[in-house]
């Protein structure tokens, strides 16, 4: 990922909220030298040795047969984004030196993959994912709601994994390289587009924040 210094974010305290709020990652692997991408929801947690991602794939997915344990993989998490028209920049009216761009937040996580191929290990992963995403619902569904024999069959149909994170970096592109007047114009333009105040603030961030 191309990372100009003014867009680069390394602080896990800023990266973790993006990962947790947008857990459907793009998992990138190499299969016989060919880049392959799968869309997989994951959990992230802190361990004694560092950060760890956890998730699972369908057993029918050939990835677990073609990607060996210990392979380095890449996870891409993309959050908010918006097209930026030069017409929002006051400087455009002065000298015309402005072009369209796209502002966005994204986090790239690399790590070593390890497969987990039994129910003892996959059940906690499924349970954690379920509890997290059901917890805000009026009537949360629980893994224990499923009949035992059905759950056993479903667990046999998946392969779990953990990823020991080796690097984590974010790109929060929010026109930090523009003048304050242009960022103000961007905020007004994004608000007119109907974006909420929190999203507008993130996509037109002051470079000191």
Backbone as a printed PyTorch tensor [residue, N CA C, xyz], in Angstrom:
tensor([[[  0.8490,  -1.1820,   0.0000],
         [  0.0000,   0.0000,   0.0000],
         [  0.8910,   1.2390,   0.0000]],

        [[  0.6280,   2.1250,  -0.9370],
         [  1.3780,   3.3720,  -1.0170],
         [  1.0220,   4.2430,   0.1830]],

        [[  2.0420,   4.7030,   0.9340],
         [  1.7950,   5.3880,   2.2000],
         [  2.5910,   6.6830,   2.3160]],

        [[  2.1000,   7.7810,   1.7490],
         [  2.7090,   9.0780,   2.0440],
         [  2.6720,   9.3270,   3.5480]],

        [[  3.7120,   9.9470,   4.1090],
         [  3.7970,  10.1110,   5.5670],
         [  2.5730,  10.7680,   6.2020]],

        [[  1.9450,  11.7320,   5.5150],
         [  0.8270,  12.4380,   6.1420],
         [ -0.4430,  11.5930,   6.1910]],

        [[ -0.4650,  10.4570,   5.5150],
         [ -1.6310,   9.5770,   5.5590],
         [ -1.3750,   8.3210,   6.4000]],

        [[ -0.1500,   8.0860,   6.8060],
         [  0.2170,   6.8320,   7.4800],
         [ -0.2010,   6.8460,   8.9520]],

        [[ -0.7460,   5.7030,   9.4210],
         [ -1.1340,   5.5320,  10.8160],
         [ -0.5620,   4.2040,  11.3170]],

        [[  0.2040,   4.2680,  12.4090],
         [  0.8100,   3.0540,  12.9800],
         [  0.2720,   2.7210,  14.3670]],

        [[ -0.4500,   3.6090,  14.9750],
         [ -0.8980,   3.4420,  16.3560],
         [ -2.0400,   2.4180,  16.4250]],

        [[ -1.8250,   1.2770,  17.1070],
         [ -2.8950,   0.2790,  17.2230],
         [ -4.1720,   0.8320,  17.8490]],

        [[ -4.0450,   1.8440,  18.6990],
         [ -5.2230,   2.4270,  19.3240],
         [ -6.1430,   3.0750,  18.2880]],

        [[ -5.5820,   3.4860,  17.1570],
         [ -6.3790,   4.0580,  16.0730],
         [ -6.7900,   3.0060,  15.0500]],

        [[ -5.9740,   1.9550,  14.9170],
         [ -6.2470,   0.9190,  13.9150],
         [ -7.2800,  -0.0940,  14.4020]],

        [[ -7.2310,  -0.4360,  15.6890],
         [ -8.1520,  -1.4460,  16.2110],
         [ -9.6250,  -1.0830,  16.0130]],

        [[-10.0410,   0.1710,  16.2500],
         [-11.4590,   0.4900,  16.0210],
         [-11.9080,   0.2570,  14.5850]],

        [[-11.0100,   0.4820,  13.6200],
         [-11.3680,   0.2410,  12.2180],
         [-11.5760,  -1.2490,  11.9850]],

        [[-10.6610,  -2.0630,  12.4770],
         [-10.7640,  -3.5120,  12.2960],
         [-12.0220,  -4.0540,  12.9640]],

        [[-12.2900,  -3.5950,  14.1860],
         [-13.4400,  -4.1200,  14.9220],
         [-14.7650,  -3.6290,  14.3490]],

        [[-14.7670,  -2.4310,  13.7810],
         [-16.0040,  -1.9010,  13.2110],
         [-16.2680,  -2.4310,  11.8090]],

        [[-15.2260,  -2.9550,  11.1530],
         [-15.3580,  -3.4540,   9.7780],
         [-14.6730,  -4.8160,   9.6720]],

        [[-15.2220,  -5.8330,  10.3370],
         [-14.5320,  -7.1200,  10.4550],
         [-14.5350,  -7.9850,   9.2030]],

        [[-15.3150,  -7.6140,   8.1770],
         [-15.3000,  -8.4090,   6.9420],
         [-14.0580,  -8.0280,   6.1470]],

        [[-13.0050,  -8.8190,   6.2960],
         [-11.7190,  -8.5190,   5.6760],
         [-11.6230,  -9.1300,   4.2780]],

        [[-10.6810,  -8.6220,   3.5100],
         [-10.2560,  -9.2900,   2.2870],
         [ -8.9430,  -9.9970,   2.6270]],

        [[ -8.9620, -11.3120,   2.6050],
         [ -7.7960, -12.1230,   2.9400],
         [ -7.0760, -12.4920,   1.6470]],

        [[ -5.8390, -12.0460,   1.5220],
         [ -5.0800, -12.2330,   0.2920],
         [ -3.9880, -13.2720,   0.5090]],

        [[ -3.9840, -14.2920,  -0.3570],
         [ -2.9750, -15.3500,  -0.2990],
         [ -2.4250, -15.5800,  -1.7010]],

        [[ -1.3540, -16.3590,  -1.7730],
         [ -0.8020, -16.7770,  -3.0560],
         [ -1.0400, -18.2740,  -3.2210]],

        [[ -1.6680, -18.6560,  -4.3000],
         [ -1.9000, -20.0570,  -4.6180],
         [ -1.2110, -20.3500,  -5.9500]],

        [[ -0.1570, -21.1170,  -5.8880],
         [  0.6450, -21.4090,  -7.0860],
         [  1.0930, -20.1220,  -7.7740]],

        [[  1.4620, -19.1410,  -6.9360],
         [  1.9680, -17.8900,  -7.4690],
         [  0.9110, -16.9170,  -7.9370]],

        [[ -0.3550, -17.2930,  -7.8100],
         [ -1.4520, -16.4310,  -8.2630],
         [ -2.1260, -15.7880,  -7.0480]],

        [[ -2.2280, -14.4460,  -7.0010],
         [ -2.9230, -13.7980,  -5.8830],
         [ -4.3890, -14.2260,  -5.8300]],

        [[ -4.8290, -14.5880,  -4.6260],
         [ -6.2060, -15.0290,  -4.4230],
         [ -6.7970, -14.2500,  -3.2580]],

        [[ -8.0400, -13.8000,  -3.4010],
         [ -8.6890, -13.0150,  -2.3500],
         [ -9.9800, -13.6810,  -1.9100]],

        [[-10.1700, -13.7420,  -0.6000],
         [-11.4030, -14.2610,  -0.0150],
         [-11.9370, -13.2300,   0.9780]],

        [[-13.2610, -13.1310,   1.0720],
         [-13.8970, -12.1840,   1.9840],
         [-14.3090, -12.9380,   3.2500]],

        [[-13.6460, -12.6050,   4.3720],
         [-13.7860, -13.4120,   5.5800],
         [-13.9200, -12.5080,   6.8070]],

        [[-14.9750, -12.6900,   7.6160],
         [-15.0620, -11.9470,   8.8770],
         [-14.0940, -12.5310,   9.8910]],

        [[-13.4320, -11.6630,  10.6420],
         [-12.4520, -12.1190,  11.6220],
         [-12.6380, -11.3740,  12.9410]],

        [[-12.1190, -11.9690,  13.9860],
         [-12.0030, -11.3410,  15.2900],
         [-10.5350, -10.9800,  15.5070]],

        [[-10.2830,  -9.9080,  16.2320],
         [ -8.9150,  -9.5360,  16.5870],
         [ -8.8350,  -9.4520,  18.1020]],

        [[ -7.7520,  -9.9720,  18.6500],
         [ -7.5870,  -9.9180,  20.0980],
         [ -6.1130,  -9.7780,  20.4520]],

        [[ -5.8690,  -9.2790,  21.6300],
         [ -4.5060,  -9.1330,  22.1300],
         [ -4.1230, -10.3860,  22.9070]],

        [[ -2.9400, -10.9320,  22.6380],
         [ -2.4270, -12.0960,  23.3470],
         [ -1.0960, -11.7380,  23.9970]],

        [[ -0.5320, -12.6650,  24.7380],
         [  0.7540, -12.4170,  25.3950],
         [  1.8560, -12.1320,  24.3830]],

        [[  1.7320, -12.7110,  23.1920],
         [  2.7730, -12.5370,  22.1750],
         [  2.4730, -11.4220,  21.1830]],

        [[  1.2880, -10.7820,  21.2910],
         [  0.9410,  -9.7050,  20.3670],
         [ -0.4910,  -9.8370,  19.8870]],

        [[ -0.7840,  -9.2080,  18.7660],
         [ -2.1380,  -9.2460,  18.2130],
         [ -2.3670, -10.5290,  17.4150]],

        [[ -3.6050, -11.0050,  17.4620],
         [ -3.9620, -12.2290,  16.7460],
         [ -5.3150, -12.0560,  16.0740]],

        [[ -5.4090, -12.5060,  14.8060],
         [ -6.6870, -12.5830,  14.1030],
         [ -7.1980, -14.0140,  14.1720]],

        [[ -8.5160, -14.1680,  14.2550],
         [ -9.1130, -15.5060,  14.2810],
         [-10.3350, -15.5300,  13.3820]],

        [[-10.4920, -16.6160,  12.6510],
         [-11.6450, -16.7580,  11.7800],
         [-11.7680, -18.1790,  11.2810]],

        [[-12.5960, -18.3710,  10.2600],
         [-12.7520, -19.7100,   9.6850],
         [-13.1960, -19.5860,   8.2460]],

        [[-12.9560, -20.6340,   7.4800],
         [-13.3910, -20.7070,   6.0880],
         [-14.1630, -22.0070,   5.8950]],

        [[-14.8860, -22.0940,   4.8010],
         [-15.5690, -23.3420,   4.4580],
         [-14.5460, -24.4140,   4.1150]],

        [[-14.7970, -25.6320,   4.5690],
         [-13.8820, -26.7250,   4.2330],
         [-13.8140, -26.9300,   2.7170]],

        [[-14.8880, -26.5740,   2.0090],
         [-14.8940, -26.7060,   0.5530],
         [-13.9600, -25.7050,  -0.1190]],

        [[-13.5720, -24.6560,   0.6090],
         [-12.6340, -23.6740,   0.0720],
         [-11.2480, -24.3300,   0.0050]],

        [[-10.6380, -24.4120,  -1.1780],
         [ -9.3590, -25.1210,  -1.2930],
         [ -8.1880, -24.4050,  -0.6350]],

        [[ -8.4070, -23.2150,  -0.1170],
         [ -7.3020, -22.4560,   0.4680],
         [ -6.5450, -23.2450,   1.5370]],

        [[ -7.2840, -23.9610,   2.3860],
         [ -6.6110, -24.6460,   3.4930],
         [ -5.7480, -25.8170,   3.0110]],

        [[ -5.9470, -26.2390,   1.7630],
         [ -5.0940, -27.2970,   1.2070],
         [ -3.8870, -26.7120,   0.4590]],

        [[ -4.0160, -25.4760,  -0.0080],
         [ -2.9720, -24.8950,  -0.8530],
         [ -2.0870, -23.8820,  -0.1370]],

        [[ -2.5140, -23.4320,   1.0420],
         [ -1.7380, -22.4490,   1.7920],
         [ -1.2300, -23.1150,   3.0660]],

        [[  0.0620, -23.4240,   3.1400],
         [  0.6000, -24.1770,   4.2840],
         [  0.6200, -23.3570,   5.5750]],

        [[  0.6540, -24.0620,   6.6920],
         [  0.8600, -23.4150,   7.9860],
         [  2.1360, -22.5810,   7.9490]],

        [[  2.0770, -21.4210,   8.5840],
         [  3.2450, -20.5570,   8.6460],
         [  3.3700, -19.5880,   7.4920]],

        [[  2.4730, -19.6930,   6.5030],
         [  2.5160, -18.7910,   5.3520],
         [  2.1350, -17.3700,   5.7760]],

        [[  2.8260, -16.3820,   5.2270],
         [  2.4520, -14.9980,   5.4860],
         [  1.2630, -14.6280,   4.6110]],

        [[  0.2460, -14.0540,   5.2320],
         [ -0.9630, -13.6550,   4.5120],
         [ -1.2470, -12.1820,   4.8040]],

        [[ -2.0990, -11.5970,   3.9810],
         [ -2.4590, -10.1910,   4.1150],
         [ -3.9700, -10.0660,   4.2950]],

        [[ -4.3700,  -9.2520,   5.2680],
         [ -5.7830,  -8.9380,   5.4800],
         [ -5.9810,  -7.4480,   5.2440]],

        [[ -6.9860,  -7.1210,   4.4560],
         [ -7.2990,  -5.7220,   4.1480],
         [ -8.6550,  -5.3820,   4.7600]],

        [[ -8.6790,  -4.3420,   5.5660],
         [ -9.9140,  -3.8490,   6.1750],
         [-10.1650,  -2.4410,   5.6420]],

        [[-11.3080,  -2.2510,   4.9960],
         [-11.6280,  -0.9250,   4.4760],
         [-12.8470,  -0.3800,   5.1810]],

        [[-12.7170,   0.8750,   5.6180],
         [-13.7960,   1.4950,   6.3750],
         [-14.5110,   2.5240,   5.5090]],

        [[-14.6520,   3.7350,   6.0080],
         [-15.3820,   4.7820,   5.3050],
         [-14.6080,   5.2850,   4.0960]],

        [[-15.3430,   5.8230,   3.1090],
         [-14.6920,   6.3960,   1.9330],
         [-15.6460,   7.3720,   1.2600]],

        [[-15.1000,   8.2650,   0.4450],
         [-15.9290,   9.2200,  -0.2900],
         [-15.1280,   9.8160,  -1.4350]],

        [[-15.8010,  10.0370,  -2.5480],
         [-15.2240,  10.7650,  -3.6730],
         [-15.1190,  12.2390,  -3.2980]],

        [[-14.0380,  12.8770,  -3.7400],
         [-13.8120,  14.3040,  -3.4530],
         [-13.7010,  15.0580,  -4.7700]],

        [[-14.6110,  15.9860,  -5.0020],
         [-14.5630,  16.8060,  -6.2070],
         [-13.7330,  18.0700,  -5.9580]],

        [[-12.9340,  18.4970,  -6.9230],
         [-12.1550,  19.7310,  -6.7550],
         [-13.0300,  20.9520,  -6.5100]],

        [[-14.2910,  20.8990,  -6.9150],
         [-15.1790,  22.0440,  -6.7440],
         [-15.4230,  22.4030,  -5.2830]],

        [[-15.1090,  21.4780,  -4.3750],
         [-15.2670,  21.7840,  -2.9550],
         [-14.1170,  22.6150,  -2.4030]],

        [[-13.0070,  22.6740,  -3.1050],
         [-11.8330,  23.3960,  -2.6220],
         [-11.9050,  24.8730,  -3.0330]],

        [[-11.8970,  25.8140,  -2.0960],
         [-11.8350,  27.2340,  -2.4650],
         [-10.6330,  27.5690,  -3.3410]],

        [[ -9.5320,  26.8570,  -3.1640],
         [ -8.3340,  27.1460,  -3.9530],
         [ -8.5550,  26.8940,  -5.4390]],

        [[ -9.4830,  26.0150,  -5.7710],
         [ -9.7640,  25.7260,  -7.1830],
         [-10.2790,  26.9750,  -7.8810]],

        [[-11.1050,  27.7540,  -7.1720],
         [-11.6420,  28.9820,  -7.7720],
         [-10.5680,  30.0410,  -7.9510]],

        [[ -9.4840,  29.9360,  -7.1730],
         [ -8.4120,  30.9360,  -7.2470],
         [ -7.4350,  30.6570,  -8.3760]],

        [[ -7.0050,  29.4090,  -8.4990],
         [ -5.9650,  29.1000,  -9.4860],
         [ -6.2340,  27.8370, -10.3020]],

        [[ -7.2830,  27.0880,  -9.9690],
         [ -7.6420,  25.9040, -10.7440],
         [ -6.7570,  24.7000, -10.5250]],

        [[ -5.7820,  24.8050,  -9.6020],
         [ -4.8330,  23.7120,  -9.4080],
         [ -5.3830,  22.7020,  -8.3990]],

        [[ -6.3340,  21.9180,  -8.8390],
         [ -6.9480,  20.8860,  -8.0020],
         [ -7.5150,  19.8080,  -8.9030]],

        [[ -7.4460,  18.5890,  -8.4430],
         [ -7.9560,  17.4490,  -9.2040],
         [ -8.8130,  16.5780,  -8.2840]],

        [[ -9.6630,  15.7300,  -8.8550],
         [-10.4610,  14.8220,  -8.0200],
         [ -9.5700,  13.8430,  -7.2660]],

        [[-10.0900,  13.3430,  -6.1560],
         [ -9.3950,  12.3080,  -5.3980],
         [-10.4380,  11.4790,  -4.6520]],

        [[ -9.9580,  10.5500,  -3.8630],
         [-10.8360,   9.6990,  -3.0610],
         [-10.2530,   9.6210,  -1.6650]],

        [[-11.0320,   9.9880,  -0.6730],
         [-10.5930,   9.8820,   0.7190],
         [-11.1510,   8.6040,   1.3340]],

        [[-10.3540,   7.9960,   2.2160],
         [-10.7760,   6.7080,   2.7670],
         [ -9.9120,   6.3230,   3.9610]],

        [[-10.4010,   5.3370,   4.6970],
         [ -9.6320,   4.7060,   5.7730],
         [ -9.4900,   3.2230,   5.4440]],

        [[ -8.2720,   2.7200,   5.5380],
         [ -8.0040,   1.2960,   5.3000],
         [ -6.8810,   0.8460,   6.2120]],

        [[ -6.9320,  -0.4120,   6.5990],
         [ -5.8890,  -1.0050,   7.4440],
         [ -5.4170,  -2.2940,   6.7940]],

        [[ -4.1020,  -2.4640,   6.7100],
         [ -3.5100,  -3.6890,   6.1920],
         [ -2.8100,  -4.4220,   7.3380]],

        [[ -3.1380,  -5.7000,   7.4870],
         [ -2.5560,  -6.5330,   8.5440],
         [ -1.8870,  -7.7390,   7.9000]],

        [[ -0.6240,  -7.9500,   8.2290],
         [  0.1010,  -9.1340,   7.7620],
         [  0.4190, -10.0400,   8.9480]],

        [[  0.4920, -11.3440,   8.6720],
         [  0.8220, -12.2660,   9.7430],
         [  0.9910, -13.6820,   9.2440]],

        [[  1.3700, -14.5560,  10.1740],
         [  1.6020, -15.9690,   9.8720],
         [  0.3430, -16.7790,  10.1820]],

        [[ -0.1040, -17.5170,   9.1820],
         [ -1.3560, -18.2680,   9.2650],
         [ -1.1400, -19.6550,   9.8550]],

        [[ -2.0680, -20.0730,  10.7080],
         [ -2.0470, -21.4300,  11.2690],
         [ -3.4720, -21.9900,  11.2360]],

        [[ -3.6220, -23.1560,  10.6220],
         [ -4.9340, -23.7750,  10.4900],
         [ -5.3230, -24.5220,  11.7600]],

        [[ -6.6250, -24.5390,  12.0480],
         [ -7.1800, -25.2630,  13.1960],
         [ -8.2740, -26.1760,  12.6590]],

        [[ -8.0140, -27.4700,  12.6920],
         [ -8.8970, -28.3950,  11.9740],
         [ -9.6270, -29.3620,  12.8870]],

        [[-10.1410, -28.8620,  14.0070],
         [-10.9990, -29.7130,  14.8320],
         [-11.9790, -28.8340,  15.5980]],

        [[-13.0930, -29.4410,  16.0200],
         [-14.1790, -28.6920,  16.6470],
         [-13.7400, -28.0380,  17.9520]],

        [[-12.7910, -28.6520,  18.6580],
         [-12.3180, -28.0920,  19.9170],
         [-11.7900, -26.6660,  19.7310]],

        [[-11.1710, -26.4210,  18.5530],
         [-10.6040, -25.1030,  18.2850],
         [-11.5430, -24.1980,  17.4900]],

        [[-12.3570, -24.7840,  16.6100],
         [-13.2250, -23.9410,  15.7780],
         [-14.4590, -23.4590,  16.5230]],

        [[-14.9640, -24.2490,  17.4720],
         [-16.1610, -23.8380,  18.2090],
         [-15.9590, -22.5040,  18.9440]],

        [[-14.8400, -22.2870,  19.6520],
         [-14.6540, -20.9830,  20.3040],
         [-14.6080, -19.8200,  19.3170]],

        [[-14.0560, -20.0520,  18.1240],
         [-13.9980, -18.9940,  17.1190],
         [-15.4090, -18.6490,  16.6390]],

        [[-16.1840, -19.6830,  16.3060],
         [-17.5630, -19.4710,  15.8610],
         [-18.3770, -18.7910,  16.9600]],

        [[-18.1770, -19.2220,  18.1920],
         [-18.9220, -18.6580,  19.3140],
         [-18.5790, -17.1860,  19.5160]],

        [[-17.2960, -16.8560,  19.4540],
         [-16.8780, -15.4620,  19.6490],
         [-17.4370, -14.5490,  18.5610]],

        [[-17.3560, -14.9970,  17.3050],
         [-17.9070, -14.2090,  16.2010],
         [-19.4120, -14.0110,  16.3570]],

        [[-20.0950, -15.0920,  16.7170],
         [-21.5490, -15.0280,  16.8840],
         [-21.9360, -14.0910,  18.0170]],

        [[-21.3080, -14.2450,  19.1670],
         [-21.6640, -13.4280,  20.3270],
         [-21.4310, -11.9520,  20.0540]],

        [[-20.3760, -11.6550,  19.3450],
         [-20.0910, -10.2480,  19.0600],
         [-21.1580,  -9.6220,  18.1710]],

        [[-21.5300, -10.3180,  17.1190],
         [-22.4390,  -9.7190,  16.1440],
         [-23.9120,  -9.9110,  16.4910]],

        [[-24.2100, -10.7860,  17.4320],
         [-25.5870, -10.9500,  17.8970],
         [-25.8720, -10.1170,  19.1440]],

        [[-24.8440,  -9.6410,  19.8160],
         [-25.0090,  -9.0270,  21.1370],
         [-25.8860,  -7.7850,  21.1250]],

        [[-25.9380,  -7.0580,  20.0120],
         [-26.7280,  -5.8170,  19.9580],
         [-28.1620,  -6.0460,  19.4650]],

        [[-28.4950,  -7.2780,  19.1590],
         [-29.8340,  -7.5650,  18.6420],
         [-30.8270,  -7.7680,  19.7850]],

        [[-32.0980,  -7.4310,  19.5500],
         [-33.0960,  -7.5680,  20.6200],
         [-33.2130,  -8.9960,  21.1440]],

        [[-33.1020,  -9.9670,  20.2390],
         [-33.2070, -11.3730,  20.6320],
         [-32.0110, -12.1290,  20.0310]],

        [[-30.8550, -12.0390,  20.6800],
         [-29.6220, -12.6280,  20.1120],
         [-29.7410, -14.1350,  19.9100]],

        [[-29.2540, -14.5650,  18.7660],
         [-29.1320, -15.9950,  18.5040],
         [-27.8260, -16.4770,  19.1050]],

        [[-27.8240, -17.6610,  19.6860],
         [-26.6200, -18.2440,  20.2830],
         [-26.2890, -19.5530,  19.5880]],

        [[-25.0230, -19.8880,  19.5750],
         [-24.5980, -21.1570,  18.9790],
         [-25.3310, -22.3210,  19.6170]],

        [[-25.5800, -22.2260,  20.9090],
         [-26.2750, -23.3030,  21.6310],
         [-27.7350, -23.4470,  21.2140]],

        [[-28.2600, -22.4740,  20.4500],
         [-29.6430, -22.5980,  19.9620],
         [-29.7800, -23.6910,  18.9060]],

        [[-28.6870, -24.0040,  18.2310],
         [-28.7240, -25.0210,  17.1750],
         [-28.7200, -26.4190,  17.7920]],

        [[-29.4350, -27.3630,  17.1910],
         [-29.3860, -28.7470,  17.6900],
         [-27.9550, -29.2720,  17.6720]],

        [[-27.6130, -30.0790,  18.6470],
         [-26.2350, -30.5440,  18.8100],
         [-25.7210, -31.2800,  17.5770]],

        [[-26.5480, -32.1320,  16.9890],
         [-26.0830, -32.8900,  15.8320],
         [-25.8810, -31.9850,  14.6130]],

        [[-26.7460, -30.9650,  14.4890],
         [-26.6070, -30.0040,  13.3910],
         [-25.3390, -29.1820,  13.5740]],

        [[-25.0920, -28.7200,  14.7930],
         [-23.8900, -27.9360,  15.0780],
         [-22.6340, -28.7640,  14.8070]],

        [[-22.6620, -30.0240,  15.2010],
         [-21.5090, -30.9010,  14.9500],
         [-21.2230, -31.0000,  13.4510]],

        [[-22.2850, -31.1420,  12.6510],
         [-22.1150, -31.2380,  11.1960],
         [-21.5740, -29.9250,  10.6200]],

        [[-22.0610, -28.8040,  11.1300],
         [-21.6060, -27.4970,  10.6440],
         [-20.1310, -27.2630,  10.9810]],

        [[-19.7240, -27.6820,  12.1620],
         [-18.3180, -27.5080,  12.5500],
         [-17.3930, -28.3700,  11.6980]],

        [[-17.8820, -29.5240,  11.2750],
         [-17.0770, -30.3780,  10.3970],
         [-16.9310, -29.7640,   9.0040]],

        [[-17.8190, -28.8090,   8.6790],
         [-17.8110, -28.2160,   7.3430],
         [-16.9460, -26.9590,   7.2520]],

        [[-16.2340, -26.6360,   8.3480],
         [-15.3770, -25.4540,   8.3320],
         [-13.9720, -25.7980,   8.8230]],

        [[-13.0390, -24.9170,   8.5200],
         [-11.6670, -25.0150,   9.0180],
         [-11.3310, -23.6680,   9.6390]],

        [[-10.8890, -23.6930,  10.8940],
         [-10.5500, -22.4550,  11.5790],
         [ -9.1060, -22.0480,  11.3180]],

        [[ -8.7920, -20.8350,  11.7050],
         [ -7.4040, -20.3740,  11.5880],
         [ -7.1240, -19.2700,  12.6010]],

        [[ -5.8510, -19.1350,  12.9280],
         [ -5.3590, -17.9740,  13.6580],
         [ -4.2460, -17.3490,  12.8290]],

        [[ -4.0320, -16.0770,  13.0160],
         [ -2.9600, -15.3640,  12.3380],
         [ -2.2020, -14.5490,  13.3790]],

        [[ -0.9300, -14.8850,  13.5710],
         [ -0.0900, -14.1100,  14.4710],
         [  0.3910, -12.8780,  13.7130]],

        [[ -0.0800, -11.7170,  14.1330],
         [  0.1680, -10.4840,  13.3920],
         [  1.6410, -10.0890,  13.4820]],

        [[  2.2320,  -9.8200,  12.3140],
         [  3.6260,  -9.3680,  12.2530],
         [  3.7430,  -7.8930,  11.9050]],

        [[  2.7310,  -7.3420,  11.2450],
         [  2.7380,  -5.9020,  10.9550],
         [  1.3090,  -5.4180,  10.7630]],

        [[  1.1150,  -4.1400,  11.0770],
         [ -0.2100,  -3.5440,  10.9840],
         [ -0.0280,  -2.0610,  10.6670]],

        [[ -0.6520,  -1.6000,   9.6140],
         [ -0.5020,  -0.2000,   9.2450],
         [ -1.8020,   0.2910,   8.6090]],

        [[ -2.1030,   1.5500,   8.8340],
         [ -3.3130,   2.1250,   8.2720],
         [ -3.0090,   3.2900,   7.3560]],

        [[ -3.9210,   3.5360,   6.4430],
         [ -3.8780,   4.7200,   5.5960],
         [ -5.1870,   5.4670,   5.7960]],

        [[ -5.0990,   6.6120,   6.4800],
         [ -6.2680,   7.4440,   6.7260],
         [ -6.1090,   8.6800,   5.8380]],

        [[ -6.6160,   8.5810,   4.6260],
         [ -6.4650,   9.6510,   3.6380],
         [ -7.6350,  10.6140,   3.7870]],

        [[ -7.3500,  11.8110,   4.2960],
         [ -8.4140,  12.7450,   4.6360],
         [ -8.0350,  14.1830,   4.2680]],

        [[ -7.3500,  14.3290,   3.1330],
         [ -6.9490,  15.6570,   2.6410],
         [ -6.0730,  16.4170,   3.6340]],

        [[ -5.2790,  15.6670,   4.4180],
         [ -4.3700,  16.3340,   5.3620],
         [ -3.3280,  17.1790,   4.6380]],

        [[ -3.0990,  16.9130,   3.3500],
         [ -2.1140,  17.6580,   2.5650],
         [ -2.6870,  18.9360,   1.9520]],

        [[ -3.9640,  19.2290,   2.2150],
         [ -4.5840,  20.4350,   1.6820],
         [ -4.5710,  21.5600,   2.7270]],

        [[ -4.7510,  22.7760,   2.2680],
         [ -4.8080,  23.9360,   3.1520],
         [ -6.0580,  23.8710,   4.0270]],

        [[ -6.0360,  24.5360,   5.1910],
         [ -7.2110,  24.5190,   6.0750],
         [ -8.4910,  24.9640,   5.3720]],

        [[ -8.3950,  25.9500,   4.4860],
         [ -9.5850,  26.4230,   3.7770],
         [-10.1710,  25.3300,   2.8850]],

        [[ -9.2930,  24.5530,   2.2550],
         [ -9.7720,  23.4650,   1.4060],
         [-10.4160,  22.3640,   2.2340]],

        [[ -9.8520,  22.0880,   3.4100],
         [-10.4490,  21.0590,   4.2700],
         [-11.8180,  21.5150,   4.7680]],

        [[-11.9490,  22.8100,   5.0430],
         [-13.2620,  23.3290,   5.4380],
         [-14.2710,  23.1550,   4.3030]],

        [[-13.8270,  23.4570,   3.0660],
         [-14.7070,  23.2660,   1.9200],
         [-15.0820,  21.8090,   1.7350]],

        [[-14.1320,  20.9260,   1.9890],
         [-14.3960,  19.4880,   1.8980],
         [-15.4510,  19.0780,   2.9180]],

        [[-15.3300,  19.5810,   4.1450],
         [-16.3170,  19.2460,   5.1740],
         [-17.7200,  19.6860,   4.7480]],

        [[-17.8140,  20.8970,   4.2120],
         [-19.1280,  21.3840,   3.7770],
         [-19.6720,  20.5220,   2.6390]],

        [[-18.8030,  20.1560,   1.7050],
         [-19.2430,  19.3370,   0.5760],
         [-19.6920,  17.9510,   1.0080]],

        [[-18.9450,  17.3260,   1.8980],
         [-19.3170,  15.9940,   2.3750],
         [-20.6320,  16.0370,   3.1420]],

        [[-20.8350,  17.1060,   3.9140],
         [-22.0780,  17.2370,   4.6700],
         [-23.2690,  17.3710,   3.7300]],

        [[-23.1000,  18.1410,   2.6420],
         [-24.1690,  18.2860,   1.6510],
         [-24.4930,  16.9430,   1.0070]],

        [[-23.4710,  16.0950,   0.8700],
         [-23.6820,  14.7600,   0.2970],
         [-24.5010,  13.8590,   1.2220]],

        [[-24.6910,  14.3020,   2.4730],
         [-25.5210,  13.5410,   3.3950],
         [-24.7600,  12.6690,   4.3730]],

        [[-23.4310,  12.8070,   4.4210],
         [-22.6520,  12.0110,   5.3700],
         [-22.8270,  12.5600,   6.7800]],

        [[-22.7760,  11.6610,   7.7640],
         [-22.9390,  12.0950,   9.1480],
         [-21.7020,  12.8490,   9.6230]],

        [[-21.8540,  13.5840,  10.7150],
         [-20.7920,  14.4680,  11.1990],
         [-19.5160,  13.7040,  11.5350]],

        [[-19.6500,  12.5010,  12.1050],
         [-18.4700,  11.7240,  12.4740],
         [-17.6860,  11.2940,  11.2420]],

        [[-18.3900,  10.8850,  10.1990],
         [-17.7260,  10.4840,   8.9600],
         [-17.0630,  11.6800,   8.2890]],

        [[-17.7720,  12.8090,   8.2670],
         [-17.2080,  14.0320,   7.6840],
         [-15.9170,  14.4020,   8.4040]],

        [[-15.9240,  14.3670,   9.7190],
         [-14.7300,  14.7240,  10.4880],
         [-13.5640,  13.7890,  10.1810]],

        [[-13.8640,  12.5060,   9.9910],
         [-12.8040,  11.5380,   9.7020],
         [-12.2320,  11.7080,   8.3050]],

        [[-13.0670,  12.0730,   7.3530],
         [-12.6360,  12.1850,   5.9590],
         [-12.0860,  13.5640,   5.6050]],

        [[-12.1620,  14.4930,   6.5640],
         [-11.5870,  15.8250,   6.3630],
         [-10.7850,  16.1940,   7.6030]],

        [[ -9.9500,  15.2470,   8.0000],
         [ -9.2270,  15.3450,   9.2660],
         [ -8.1630,  16.4360,   9.2280]],

        [[ -8.0070,  17.1400,  10.3480],
         [ -6.8990,  18.0750,  10.4870],
         [ -5.6100,  17.2750,  10.6360]],

        [[ -4.5090,  17.6820,   9.9830],
         [ -3.2650,  16.8910,  10.0460],
         [ -2.6650,  16.7630,  11.4290]],

        [[ -3.0760,  17.5870,  12.3760],
         [ -2.5170,  17.5020,  13.7220],
         [ -3.2750,  16.5150,  14.5920]],

        [[ -4.3770,  15.9380,  14.0870],
         [ -5.1700,  15.0200,  14.9110],
         [ -4.9890,  13.5850,  14.4320]]])
